[in-house]
């Protein structure tokens, strides 16, 4: 199918979203207020401790076979499903809120006791150790599923809880340094352990560390034991593992069975997916991350929190619209200030790799063009957006889509080598860059390879620039989009006809 981006359509969408947050209300969260289905123009200021746990050996699972076939994906999804169940049991027993499971990454929130920050940090540390100990015993030798190796990051402070998602897939998103810094500690290295920010360390009386030491200095066994003693969780690792095994006997994980989805991916219905009704096919994984957002929130959260809510709502909504509406991709989830999506062109039996990759490059350009429009229109409303950028990563390969966990609390999951690679490509970008993975680069048209160059990275790649380069070099997908735009007489693209190739695209 032919997909295009159009400035007039984007402006219309963004202005409509601006109307939704013309007035924003910020209130302090209390125990009587639900964090579910928060109105778009409202945010709760939540005082809590944020815990992120990364499973370090997920990539090892994805490489358990030489080829990335069904066996590899079945084992990886079972690996995650087993460990998700154990973690959910721990969070329920210890009265923590599960914010999200995003493949190998758990985000949880400690809000109790409400008037004791130090005790909240102690409880977070104790729960982190319980998760670490339990997941060291929740593998499955018979199914070639290893135990999980875990790295945890913890931070504490007030954050803004806002609505995350739409149409029956809403969950709170927490904006603020605490959530971001906890995530950075969890993702800060390959060594297992529990890593606290200096704010969290100060709350429980531990010495401050240099910035360079934070990701290399896990809590000692004595420090963990001190928190466990103070927290008094009232549940042990042995109890969790025993109950987890009993639950598996009563509610066994079904075998993972895969079929392919007929493109476009936008029509993929996640609510119908289960282990026995999962999807698997060649597709493209796209990660688009708001670069500089942690610092932006830190500058504005105290004095201008309403603008933080406006900026996040406008930008995130428009990025999803470009992916899902304009290019018929499927948003998997929002991960903090990042959106992850899948795209595919072709049939259920055969994915057209070249068309998929070219379409995704145009989509990446549309994302950047819409992002710039968001900044422009937010600026007209007096919202400061200085320091914000957009980093985009793409990769092509076998992708999965399913839901994991127990019925009633299942969570979306799309995991593969390509998913991890697309996130890694995004991570190597600045807020002005777009990067393409090795497999996507190899399978792309000569026009796409020429655009990204040997470094597989492009600067300032907006929609107009992508169209100029790809159509000039004869990319069939881009030329179909150009022809469609000529028919529709869309000024945003008509203005690019005949332009010379932009040399600044390549780094």
Secondary structure, 3 states (H helix, E strand, C coil): CCCCCCHHHHHHHHHHHHHHCCCCEEEECCCCCCCCCCCCCEEEEEEEEEEEEEECCHHHHHCCCCCCCHHHHHHHHHHHHHHHHHHHHHHHHHCCEEEEEECCEEEEEECCCCCCHHHHHHHHHHHHHHHHHHHCCCCEHHHCECCCCEEEEEEEEEEEEEEECCCCCCEEEEECHHHHHHHHHHCCCCCCEEEECHHHHHHCCCCCCCHHHHHHCCCCHHHHHHHHHHHCCCCCHHHHHHHHHHHHHHCCCCCCCEECCCCCHHHCCHHHCECCEEEEEEEEEEEEEEECHHHHHHHHCCCCHHHHHHHHHHHHHHHHHHHHHHCCCEEEEEECCEEEEEECCECCCCECHHHHHHHHHHHHHHHHHHHHHHHHHHHHCCCCCCCCEEEEEEEEEEEEEEEECCCCCCEEECCCHHHHHHHHHHHCCCCCEEEECHHHHHHCCHHHHHHHCCCCEEECCCHHHHHHHHHHCCCHHHHHHHHHHHHHCCHHHHCCCCCCCCHHHEC
